[in-house]
Every structure is written in C-alpha cells, then in structure tokens.
C-alpha cells in the first residue's frame, strides 16, 4: 500500500509538471490527481474491508469447527465442550475490546495482529514460559493460563495478547498425529483468511531436561520430530517463518539459580542467548551455533567468577563454581539438536533459525548435577540429583523470558516470508501487476505525447498540402481536371476537420493537444479560395459573358424559347446564389441550394475535357464544390461580387415568358431528387419476371431501361406533387426574378398556376403512353424456355400481365378531386366538355359570351379550351384499362366478384397452352394435341386482339409474340420428332435392307422380296405406316402427287422440306407397281408369248419353276406370275435348241431372276399399251429370241405406272429421289451414317 501511495504521488507530481511546463489546461492534471487519490482511498478502504472480512471469517470457521466438534463428542462431554466454547468466545471479545486491539481496529484484531505458534514436546514448559513471560494478556482462563481452543485448535491453548496471538500447541502434537485433519483444516483457514502472513513465527520449546542424559541418536530423533511439524506448518501455509529455539527449564541445571539468583527483576527479563541477523541465518547452523554457544559459555564463566567472589555460602559457591561445567556439558547435544532441526532439505524450504534462547519459567523439580553424576558414574556411585533436603529454599522466578518476546519475537512479525515456490508465484504476479501499472502509467503519459505528435504531424501534412497545391496551380498544366485531383487531399483534410468539429476529434488527438479548430479557419479560407478560382470562377465568368450576348441578341418584346428560358434562368440563379451582397428575398445556402449548385456545376464541368472521360474525376469535382458551398455559407468573403447590371438585364428578358413553364420543370426535377424511389420501371412492377418483356428503350447494352419518372407516378403525385399543385408557385424559385408569390397579381398567379397544372397532367399522360409504347413480350427460343415463360405468365394472382395492367391502372387513376379554385358549376362544366369532346368548344364559347368575354378576347383557342386535370388521365387509357384492369371493386363480405375482362381470356388460353406444352414434353404422343391447342389459341387470341381499338398495337406486342413463337416451336419440335422417327423407322430401314440392292441397283445383290414388300406395303408397310401416323396431318395426297396441309396457322412446308413430297410420289409409284389392290404381298401377273424363230427348233422359258416350251407351233399367250408359288427353285431361264440340235441357255438366279433376265435382253415398248417385248441375242447359235410380255395391270414393276415415250426397264426403282431423304423436317437433324 505504501509503495502504491508513493508511486501515485510521484506520478501526480509528474503530471502536474507536464501540465505546468507545457501550459496545458489544468483539467489535464486535476482529473488524474482526483482519480489517483480516489484510487488510494479506495485501496485503503478495501484493505480495511478485507481485514474485517478475514477476522469475521476466522471466527466463523472456528465456530463451524466447534459446532462440528460438539456434534461428534459423547453426550456426557458436550457440556464441557460448550463451556470451552463460551470461554473461547469470551476471550476473543476481551481481545477486541482491549486498548491496544482497539488501536488496531478492535474487531479486526484477529486479522491484523501477528500470530505465533509454540511447538515442543510434552513437559517442555511452554505454558509455564508464556505464563511467566511478563506479557500482558487481556484475558486468562480460570486456571490462570491460555484459553482452551475449539475445533481444529482444541488441543491448543490460545494466549491472546495485546501484541499478538500465540497458539500453544499441545505437547503431543509434536510427537503424535491425533486430530491431524482438523489441525490441517485450521491451517488452511489461516492461509485463506490471512493470505499475506498466516503465521508470523514459530517458537520451538525444548526442555533442557530432555537433552540431559540422552545420546546423540535420541537428540537427532527429537529434533527431526519437531522439524516434521515445522515443515508441515511451512508447507501447508506456503511460508518460511523465523524459528525461535527456546531451551526451557534451565533451572534444572545445578547452580543456575545460584548463579543468576542475584539478578534484579528487570535484569531477569533480559535475553540469555543470541539472535541471528536474517542474512546470517542461512550459514552453517551447527558452526554458527557452536561459536555463539562458546561465547555464552565464556560469559557464564566470567559471571561465575564474579559471583564466587560475592557468595559466602560454601555449598552455593560450589554450585556456582560447577555451573559453567554443567552448561558446557550441554554443548554436544545442543549442537546436534540444532543441526538436525535446521538441516538443509533440497526438496523443500529450510526453516530460518532466528535465534536460540535459554530460559526458565519457574523453579520446579530437582536440579541435575551433570558433573557429579559423571564423577559418580566414574567411581560407580549412584548420584543423579541434589537431595531435596540439601537444597536451599528459593523464590520461584522467571528468567530470560520477557525481552525474548517483547524485543525479538513480536518486533519480528514482518520477517515471515513466502516459500520459494510461493515467492516465485507471487513474484510473477507482482511482475504482472507492476507491468500493468507501468503500462497504465505509460499509457496515461503516452496518450498526451501521442496526441502532441499526431497534431504536429497533421499540421505539417496540411502545410505540405497547401504548398503542393500552390505549386500545382502555378504550373497551369493539365487544367482544371488536374487541379481537381490535386485538391482532393486538402478536401479530405477539411472534411475531416469539419467532421471533428461536429463530433469531436479522435481520442488519439485529444488530451488538450488538439489544434484542428484553430487550423480550420485558415485552411477553409485557402481551400475555398482555390476551389473558387479553379472551378467556380470560370463558369460564372462564362455565364456573365453569355448572358450579355443573349440579352443583346434578344429583340424587344421577343419571347425567349423554353430552352433558353430554362438555361439562363438557371445561370441567373447560380450567379445569385454564389455572389453578394444578398437581398432579403434570397434564400440562405441550405442543403437544397447546395445540392442544386453542385448538380449544376457538375453538369457543366462534366461536358468539358478532362471530365468527360473520367466519371470518378467528375464526382471528385462535385465533392470540391459541395465543400466550397458549405464554407461559403459560413464565410461570405468566399462569395463573388454580383454584377447587378447583368442581373437586371436578364430578368427583363426572362419576365417575357410565364414562370409556370419553368416551375413545372423544377417540380419534376425536385421529385426526381427525392431519396424515396418513386420511379416506375418494369423491374419495380414485375420484379424478376420483367425478363419476359422486351423494353424498346434499350437498343444498345449501355442504354438505360425505360422508366416513368418519379413526378408522374401516383405515389409521388399523392405525397408530393398534388399538394404542391394546389399552389405550385409558392416556394418556387420566383425570387430569381426578384419577385415573390405574395406580391404577384392574384389573377396572373392563378392563370400561371392553372397553366402549370394543365401542362403537368398532359405530360403525365404522355409519359405513360411513351413508356408503354416501347413494351413487347419476348418470344421464347425453345420449348423449355417456352414452358418456363408460360408458367411465369400464368403464375400468381394477378399473373404477370395482370400486374402490369394493374400498375398502369393504379398510376393513371388520379381523378376524383376537383381543382381548388373552381366552383361547382365550373367543375360540372369541365366534365361536360370532356364528355362532349369537340362539341365542348361551343359550350365554352357560349359561357364566355354569357360572361361578356367574347367581345374582348375573341373566340377561344384550342389551348384555352383544353385544360388538363387529374380527371383527364384515366380516360386517356380507358381502352387499355378496359382490356386488362378490372374497375375498382367494393370491399367486404358482400362485395360482388371482380368483373371479367378480356385479359382473362388470354390468361385462360395461356393456361391451356402451358398444360399442353407440359404434357407434350412428357410424352411424344401428346404432340398432336399440342398442335390442336396452339391452333385454337391462335384463333382465339387473334380474335381478341382484333377486337381492341386504339390500343391494338400495344396489346398485340404484349399478347402475340409468345403465341407466335410457341406455334413455331411446336411445329419445329414436332418436325424434329418426326425427323428422328423418320430416320429410325424409314431411312435406316431402307439403308440397311434395300439401298444398294437389286432392283434399286442393277449391279447389287438381290434385296429380299419380303423386305421390299414390308417397306412399300400400303398402310402397314414401313413407309406408308409412318406416313399415316406422322406425315398425313401435314402432307396429303392429291392424285398422283402430294402437297402440304396448313396447320396451326402454318403450312406444312414451313415444317418439312419439299423433297418429302417427291419421295412420297416416287414411293407411291413403286407401291402401286408391286401391290395389286387388296394384295398383301408384292407380285405381278403377266402374260407372254414366244415369237417363232426359223433357226430354232425349241425355246423353253422358265420363271420360278413355271415352264413353257415352244416348238414353233401356233403362237399362244401364257400366264405366269412373279414371284412363283410352290416353293420351287427361284430364278428365270431361257433355253434354246437349233435345228442341228445345238443348245444355248440364258439363266438368272434369285427372287429377282426374271427382272435380271429381262435387263440382260433389250426391252422395247410399242405405243402406250401395256405390252412390251424383250429380245435376247444367242450369239453361239447366231440367232435371237423375242418374247412379248403383257402385265395384267397398267402399273407393274417393269416400267412403273406409266411407261412414257422413253420407258426404262425398272424405272420406278431407279428414278432420281428414290432413296429416302436424310432429313425431312426443317427443325430436325439429318440421319446419321
């Protein structure tokens, strides 16, 4: 506590020194001083509190142990225990009320007084020594001794003195382990409640009588037993305590009383022994003790000589003479005892021997004459004690006790120290505490120092910025754009200073060191002047020059255009706001004015070189101007000098045009600058579903989406515009013209306000019309997108288009309010004019005539008649709202259901298409149903669109694109599926079984007749089965040709390639050639006759086992069929024999042998009939064989349906385009392979 007080005192002196030395505010020293003094007082009071608490806790825990003891004893002993408790409590109360204890806070005595323990074997004279020590005891027991302890100290006696608390432990504690747990618990309680010094010292009391007559081993054992108890206390309390070795009952040495009996009482209280300095207590204990003992023995020897000269009694003189020898005889055992008691222990701390003292509490027992006993032992005589009858009677006195306690033990109360382990632990804690305190001290000193350097650095940085800015401006390279960049650091510095002025500087720059406020004025003036010269002056100078030119060019009474009016009005306003002196009508430079100035100058500079290419630099420039206007509002010296002549001239020209036109533009701009987002866009209406609607405003990626400006939305109209339109010119910038609303002629003011309102509502209508005119629904690009789009278009209540139409209806339904200033009659008149349209002009003329105005003003103009109001907005969109937005409905349980609207029909068709599309994507069998549904939707929606007048283009652009796209996608998808099916069923089958084979390829191997039949069979064959199941709905037969059918509003030709038609026609011819009506298998029946040949005697013709032999007899027609029946050998043969008996044979094997045999000959057709002939040359016989053939049907495999003029054998099978096309649908993929 003292060190803390000193440290705080030094620190306070340091703080005051710094404050006075640097002329800092006094609060910088007063606050720390008050705070630190409060800390000292608080620490003192806290220590007092801890002391009181510790004393109470000791009493409480002793009471708890006492109660536990009372519960554990036998009933017959409980009364005795209760009496002991009462006596113990009485003794504590006596200690608290003693004079010295009261000086130490009375009730805290148990915690503030030092505590000592006396340890020694039984009979060592501990109690006797205390009783006769001369110490003042506020309370003694009834037997005149210490108070019997309770709980863990029930085997101890409490000697409560004014100087300390002494615990006289029972002698058996030294040699026995009774009640060990309770004793250790008591020690723990002391450690807990007296943490600094649980015990201040230990007194080891050993009777001299114990050491007389025992050998060295017994002496060491006694010392070790006591050492164990000492170590136990030290280990338990984590303390190293001074140990005072007190050898009691020295009067048992013969001659002790005789030698010292002549001492006065005060002399008997002195110390007989020695006290070691703490630094000497660690030296060799045995040697130290031997040296000091020899010194004591020498003194005894000297005193005995002196005492012999004064003693006359012979026996007494004899005892005095022998006493030094008696005392010297203890030397060996005492050295062994002390060495063993204080022996070094490498595993634990060694107790500190503070001193050794020889005492006598009272003279009881017979003295022991060690010298005579030795002599008697030598001569064999039994003699141990002096006969009592021969000892003179002596007075019971105490020797050498008082000063030992008063001058050594009690004053040594602070010598106890922590054990080495505890010291290390506390040292670490102290280091941590010291480090913390030092850190706090450094922080307290560091913060002002840091603040000083931070402020100095800030000022130096600002100075460097100003110098650099001057150099950059003088350089004049890079223009204003470069200066904008150069001024940014200073602007940031000023922004920081302004922020700190409002919110306070950062903590690191405070502590009385902050100089930012002193710097703000000069820096603001320098920065403002720089911005004024670089960014503002060029603009205002140019404006004045342009204004003079404009005024000079404006002829007298010439009305300025709206654009020039707005331009020079804004320039005049800018000049007035930034110049002075100001007039009372002009507003202060508030937030709205500052924002307007910044926007105006940013727009002007943004079009100049150095800014157009850098949006970031333009933003920085705006920030500079914003700060300049802030500074201008506080410092009028930054304002420009007003050019009054130019101001007057511009105002004269501007007065020629109604102010209402400019007021409307300002109103629109004001609403647009509001933080609330009133603008209407597709995204704000539809959210993410807006992706399905194409915004025609976006023609390039960088284009902004279409929007309805905030001023023309219902929310802004209700909250901002409508209230302002009641008196739109009030609060406007009419002060720029040196006017105000209060001084303007009421009639003129009302006229301008009426014109402004009309212009606003007219523009409101045009804004929405322009926004809607650019909208169109996007067309899906594939079926997946189409389904997703259909689901989005039909999801929710209302669905997507319903949301759009409701948003339009919400924003255009503004009517229901009669303009202020109109009478009821005027309001009714306006409604009547609106209903009658052009005829309303006649009513207006009649009213004006009735009011006497016609003669003065002439007939009303179109503009005069047509005044737009809020009631005119909704009728302008009547057709659109009728189509897609139901009229507002009454609310409540009895309200009728919403009216049906045409948009509901469209939504219903979309739902049908959605379900059909989903089913078609899940199953190919639903494709035809999808086509039917698309056709129905097209018809229904086309009818719906055609019925809308006025808004038909917009409705068409919103409704038709998805329908048209889905129609195309459906056709394309069906074509793709048909193409895939065509490849797998038709093209691949032809390729695998027929292509390259005979009869399609003359040189190819035979195609199986069954395979050809399976492919070309009507209805059930591969080709015609596919046609009937897939193509027939898009391709129909017309005679011998095929043509496309129109479906879903689209011709089949938009789906399939024309090659499909020619292929089907060719294939139809083959099928008709191969299959007779009602025949399921391919074949042909034909008749033939063999022409006679003079060189041949026999001609045999065989087809599939059918044989005819002609021997030049009568010519007859024979009937064959192909293929033959009966499973005979297939093929065709002509075998001839001439008149000389020679033969020649022509033969073709296989199912197509007949046709191959015919192609081996030379076919010829005569006329247009069915008959043809084939001539075969027989070169070995030098002759020919001619056979005429006549198929039973006109269509045959030989020449097809019609032979034509130049028929070719097998023409149907080898005509161009005979192979199936590899791709048939425009949306399909070609067949692979």
Secondary structure as GFF3:
##gff-version 3
##sequence-region A 1 1233
A	DSSP	alpha_helix	2	21	.	.	.	ID=ss1
A	DSSP	alpha_helix	27	72	.	.	.	ID=ss2
A	DSSP	alpha_helix	75	97	.	.	.	ID=ss3
A	DSSP	alpha_helix	99	103	.	.	.	ID=ss4
A	DSSP	three_ten_helix	106	108	.	.	.	ID=ss5
A	DSSP	alpha_helix	109	112	.	.	.	ID=ss6
A	DSSP	beta_strand	114	119	.	.	.	ID=ss7
A	DSSP	alpha_helix	126	131	.	.	.	ID=ss8
A	DSSP	beta_strand	147	148	.	.	.	ID=ss9
A	DSSP	three_ten_helix	151	153	.	.	.	ID=ss10
A	DSSP	beta_strand	156	160	.	.	.	ID=ss11
A	DSSP	beta_strand	164	169	.	.	.	ID=ss12
A	DSSP	alpha_helix	171	175	.	.	.	ID=ss13
A	DSSP	alpha_helix	180	193	.	.	.	ID=ss14
A	DSSP	beta_strand	201	207	.	.	.	ID=ss15
A	DSSP	alpha_helix	208	211	.	.	.	ID=ss16
A	DSSP	alpha_helix	216	237	.	.	.	ID=ss17
A	DSSP	beta_strand	239	240	.	.	.	ID=ss18
A	DSSP	beta_strand	242	248	.	.	.	ID=ss19
A	DSSP	three_ten_helix	250	252	.	.	.	ID=ss20
A	DSSP	alpha_helix	256	260	.	.	.	ID=ss21
A	DSSP	alpha_helix	265	268	.	.	.	ID=ss22
A	DSSP	beta_strand	273	275	.	.	.	ID=ss23
A	DSSP	three_ten_helix	278	280	.	.	.	ID=ss24
A	DSSP	alpha_helix	285	310	.	.	.	ID=ss25
A	DSSP	alpha_helix	314	328	.	.	.	ID=ss26
A	DSSP	alpha_helix	331	341	.	.	.	ID=ss27
A	DSSP	beta_strand	352	358	.	.	.	ID=ss28
A	DSSP	alpha_helix	370	379	.	.	.	ID=ss29
A	DSSP	three_ten_helix	388	390	.	.	.	ID=ss30
A	DSSP	alpha_helix	402	403	.	.	.	ID=ss31
A	DSSP	pi_helix	404	409	.	.	.	ID=ss32
A	DSSP	three_ten_helix	411	414	.	.	.	ID=ss33
A	DSSP	beta_strand	417	418	.	.	.	ID=ss34
A	DSSP	alpha_helix	420	475	.	.	.	ID=ss35
A	DSSP	alpha_helix	479	503	.	.	.	ID=ss36
A	DSSP	three_ten_helix	507	509	.	.	.	ID=ss37
A	DSSP	alpha_helix	516	531	.	.	.	ID=ss38
A	DSSP	pi_helix	532	536	.	.	.	ID=ss39
A	DSSP	alpha_helix	537	553	.	.	.	ID=ss40
A	DSSP	alpha_helix	562	578	.	.	.	ID=ss41
A	DSSP	beta_strand	579	580	.	.	.	ID=ss42
A	DSSP	alpha_helix	591	606	.	.	.	ID=ss43
A	DSSP	alpha_helix	615	634	.	.	.	ID=ss44
A	DSSP	three_ten_helix	636	638	.	.	.	ID=ss45
A	DSSP	beta_strand	640	641	.	.	.	ID=ss46
A	DSSP	alpha_helix	644	654	.	.	.	ID=ss47
A	DSSP	alpha_helix	659	672	.	.	.	ID=ss48
A	DSSP	beta_strand	680	681	.	.	.	ID=ss49
A	DSSP	alpha_helix	682	686	.	.	.	ID=ss50
A	DSSP	three_ten_helix	687	692	.	.	.	ID=ss51
A	DSSP	beta_strand	693	695	.	.	.	ID=ss52
A	DSSP	beta_strand	707	708	.	.	.	ID=ss53
A	DSSP	three_ten_helix	710	712	.	.	.	ID=ss54
A	DSSP	alpha_helix	714	716	.	.	.	ID=ss55
A	DSSP	pi_helix	717	721	.	.	.	ID=ss56
A	DSSP	alpha_helix	722	726	.	.	.	ID=ss57
A	DSSP	three_ten_helix	733	737	.	.	.	ID=ss58
A	DSSP	alpha_helix	746	773	.	.	.	ID=ss59
A	DSSP	beta_strand	775	777	.	.	.	ID=ss60
A	DSSP	alpha_helix	783	794	.	.	.	ID=ss61
A	DSSP	alpha_helix	800	812	.	.	.	ID=ss62
A	DSSP	alpha_helix	824	836	.	.	.	ID=ss63
A	DSSP	three_ten_helix	837	839	.	.	.	ID=ss64
A	DSSP	alpha_helix	840	850	.	.	.	ID=ss65
A	DSSP	alpha_helix	854	857	.	.	.	ID=ss66
A	DSSP	alpha_helix	862	865	.	.	.	ID=ss67
A	DSSP	alpha_helix	871	875	.	.	.	ID=ss68
A	DSSP	alpha_helix	878	884	.	.	.	ID=ss69
A	DSSP	alpha_helix	902	922	.	.	.	ID=ss70
A	DSSP	three_ten_helix	924	926	.	.	.	ID=ss71
A	DSSP	alpha_helix	927	946	.	.	.	ID=ss72
A	DSSP	alpha_helix	952	982	.	.	.	ID=ss73
A	DSSP	pi_helix	983	987	.	.	.	ID=ss74
A	DSSP	alpha_helix	988	993	.	.	.	ID=ss75
A	DSSP	alpha_helix	1009	1016	.	.	.	ID=ss76
A	DSSP	alpha_helix	1022	1026	.	.	.	ID=ss77
A	DSSP	pi_helix	1027	1031	.	.	.	ID=ss78
A	DSSP	beta_strand	1035	1038	.	.	.	ID=ss79
A	DSSP	beta_strand	1041	1044	.	.	.	ID=ss80
A	DSSP	beta_strand	1046	1047	.	.	.	ID=ss81
A	DSSP	beta_strand	1050	1051	.	.	.	ID=ss82
A	DSSP	three_ten_helix	1052	1054	.	.	.	ID=ss83
A	DSSP	alpha_helix	1059	1074	.	.	.	ID=ss84
A	DSSP	beta_strand	1084	1090	.	.	.	ID=ss85
A	DSSP	beta_strand	1096	1103	.	.	.	ID=ss86
A	DSSP	beta_strand	1106	1110	.	.	.	ID=ss87
A	DSSP	beta_strand	1118	1122	.	.	.	ID=ss88
A	DSSP	beta_strand	1131	1138	.	.	.	ID=ss89
A	DSSP	beta_strand	1143	1149	.	.	.	ID=ss90
A	DSSP	alpha_helix	1153	1160	.	.	.	ID=ss91
A	DSSP	beta_strand	1162	1165	.	.	.	ID=ss92
A	DSSP	beta_strand	1171	1178	.	.	.	ID=ss93
A	DSSP	beta_strand	1183	1191	.	.	.	ID=ss94
A	DSSP	alpha_helix	1211	1214	.	.	.	ID=ss95
###
